[in-house]
Amino acid sequence: MANQNTAYGLRPIGLVGSGANSTGVTQYEIASNNTNPIFQYSLCVPTAAGVVDHAGATNGGTTPALGVLMGVEYQDATQKKPVFLNYWPGSGAVSVDTNYPVKAFVADNPNQLFKVASDASLTDRATAQAAVFANASLGTSARTGSTDTGSSNSALGVSTIAVTATLPLRIVGVMDDEANSDFASAGIPMIVRINAHYNSNTSRFDSQTTATSTGV
């Protein structure tokens, strides 16, 4: 039977070391003239202008990510009051009072763990487990989402799973989920962290390949 959920972005589930998921976020800004939609649970990156934007590429890219967007607040120019949304629709879709910042709330802890659905079959449980400690991209869904729900369409690109150091995600586990346990279908929930997080001391090019060893 096909899995119930096949694409929902990177949903925070906890911290490395079994730390509790406090849903803590940091406030940043989005440029008020940014026409790019940034969906909830999608990767966002820091820019030279001091604001955040959507992922560096449609597959997540190689720009170190800051975290995932959880929601925004902006001042509506017509209603003259603050508006809270779970995603940024883009400046062309909303009426923004540019006298006020567009606030972006980002889950930006470098130790944050996320669950993300696979975009294709993983064949079986053993094959999925073999992907743990490898890296991956987000297929071609890192920038897309639903304007109805505001949620990201991001899903882990199964075909990209490799030891390549520059891929944006590190796979750290396979989540048990009875409703999404058909390994022959898309939608297997994988546990990942952001590879070479922008707030981490580790460079994307330092020790990001699979680190298994048979020696001491």
C-alpha positions in Angstrom: 0.0 0.0 0.0 1.3 3.4 -0.9 2.5 5.8 1.8 0.1 8.5 3.1 2.6 11.4 3.0 5.1 11.8 0.3 6.3 15.4 0.4 6.2 17.9 3.3 9.6 19.5 3.5 12.0 19.2 6.5 10.0 19.0 9.7 11.9 19.6 12.9 11.7 16.5 15.2 14.4 16.9 17.8 18.1 17.5 18.3 21.2 15.4 17.9 21.8 13.4 21.1 18.1 13.0 21.9 17.6 16.6 22.8 14.0 17.8 23.1 12.5 19.6 20.1 11.8 23.0 21.7 10.6 24.4 18.3 13.0 27.2 19.0 13.6 29.7 16.2 15.7 32.8 15.5 14.2 35.9 13.9 15.8 37.0 10.6 14.5 39.2 7.8 13.3 38.7 4.2 13.8 41.5 1.8 10.4 43.2 1.3 10.8 43.2 -2.4 11.8 39.5 -2.6 9.5 37.9 -5.1 10.6 34.3 -4.3 8.1 32.3 -2.4 9.7 30.6 0.7 7.6 27.8 2.0 7.3 26.5 5.5 9.7 23.6 6.2 11.9 24.6 3.2 15.6 25.3 3.3 16.6 28.9 3.5 20.1 30.5 3.1 21.7 33.7 4.3 22.6 36.3 1.7 25.2 39.1 1.3 22.4 41.6 1.8 21.9 40.4 5.4 18.5 38.7 4.7 17.4 35.2 4.1 16.2 33.7 0.8 15.0 30.3 -0.5 17.4 27.4 -1.1 20.5 28.0 -3.2 19.2 25.7 -6.0 16.2 23.6 -6.8 17.9 20.5 -5.3 19.0 22.4 -2.2 22.3 23.6 -3.7 25.8 23.8 -2.2 25.3 27.1 -0.3 25.4 26.3 3.4 21.8 26.5 4.6 20.8 28.5 7.7 17.8 26.3 8.6 14.2 25.9 7.6 11.5 28.5 7.5 8.8 28.1 10.2 6.8 31.3 9.5 6.8 35.0 8.8 5.4 38.3 10.0 4.9 41.4 7.9 3.0 44.7 8.1 0.1 44.8 5.6 0.1 48.1 3.8 -3.7 48.0 3.1 -5.0 46.6 6.4 -2.4 48.6 8.5 -1.8 45.7 10.8 0.7 42.8 11.2 0.0 39.6 9.3 1.3 36.2 10.4 1.7 33.4 7.8 3.4 30.0 7.8 5.3 30.9 4.6 6.4 33.9 2.5 4.2 34.2 -0.6 6.6 36.6 -2.4 6.3 40.4 -2.6 4.1 40.3 -5.6 1.4 38.2 -3.8 1.0 40.4 -0.7 0.7 44.1 0.2 3.8 44.9 2.3 4.4 48.2 4.2 8.1 48.6 3.6 8.4 50.9 6.6 8.5 47.6 8.6 10.7 44.6 8.3 9.5 41.3 7.0 10.4 38.9 9.8 11.4 35.3 9.1 11.4 32.8 11.9 13.9 30.0 11.1 14.7 26.7 12.9 18.4 27.3 12.7 20.1 25.1 15.3 23.0 23.3 13.7 22.1 20.2 15.7 18.5 20.2 14.5 17.1 16.9 13.2 14.4 16.8 10.6 12.2 14.2 9.0 11.8 14.3 5.3 10.0 12.0 2.9 11.8 10.0 0.2 10.8 11.0 -3.3 11.0 7.5 -4.6 11.1 3.8 -3.6 13.9 2.7 -1.3 13.2 -1.0 -2.2 13.2 -2.4 1.4 14.1 -1.6 5.0 17.7 -2.9 4.5 18.3 -0.6 1.6 17.0 2.4 3.5 19.2 1.5 6.4 22.2 1.3 4.2 21.6 5.0 3.3 22.3 6.1 6.9 25.5 8.2 7.2 25.4 9.0 3.5 24.5 12.4 2.0 21.7 13.5 -0.3 20.0 16.4 -2.1 16.3 17.3 -2.2 15.6 16.1 -5.7 14.2 19.1 -7.6 11.7 20.2 -4.9 13.7 22.4 -2.6 12.1 25.6 -3.7 8.5 24.4 -4.4 5.5 24.3 -2.2 1.7 24.7 -1.9 0.2 28.2 -1.9 -2.9 26.6 -0.3 -1.2 25.1 2.8 2.0 27.1 2.7 4.0 23.9 3.2 7.1 22.9 1.2 7.0 20.1 -1.4 10.6 19.2 -0.5 11.5 15.5 -0.5 14.7 13.6 -0.2 16.1 12.7 -3.7 16.7 9.0 -3.5 18.7 9.0 -6.7 21.2 11.5 -5.2 22.2 9.4 -2.1 26.0 9.2 -2.1 29.1 10.0 -0.1 29.5 13.3 -2.0 30.6 15.9 0.5 28.8 18.9 -1.0 25.3 17.4 -0.8 23.1 19.5 1.5 21.7 16.8 3.8 23.2 14.1 5.9 21.0 11.0 6.5 21.2 9.9 10.2 18.3 7.5 10.5 15.1 5.9 9.2 11.9 6.8 11.1 9.4 4.1 12.1 6.0 5.2 10.9 3.3 2.6 10.3 1.3 4.9 7.9 4.4 5.4 5.8 6.2 2.1 5.8 5.9 0.9 2.2 9.6 0.9 1.2 8.6 0.1 -2.4 6.9 3.5 -2.7 7.8 7.1 -2.2 7.3 8.7 1.2 9.5 6.8 3.6 10.4 9.2 6.4 14.1 9.6 6.7 15.9 11.5 9.5 18.4 14.1 8.4 20.4 17.0 9.5 21.7 19.9 7.4 25.2 19.1 6.1 27.8 21.8 6.9 25.2 24.1 8.5 25.9 27.9 8.1 26.1 28.2 11.9 28.4 25.2 12.3 32.1 25.4 12.7 32.5 22.7 10.2 33.0 23.6 6.5 31.0 21.8 3.9 34.2 20.4 2.6 35.6 19.1 5.9 34.8 15.5 6.9 31.3 15.5 5.3 31.8 12.2 3.4 30.6 8.9 4.9 32.8 8.3 7.9 32.6 4.5 8.4 35.8 2.7 9.3 37.0 -0.8 10.0 40.0 0.4 12.0 40.6 2.4 15.1 
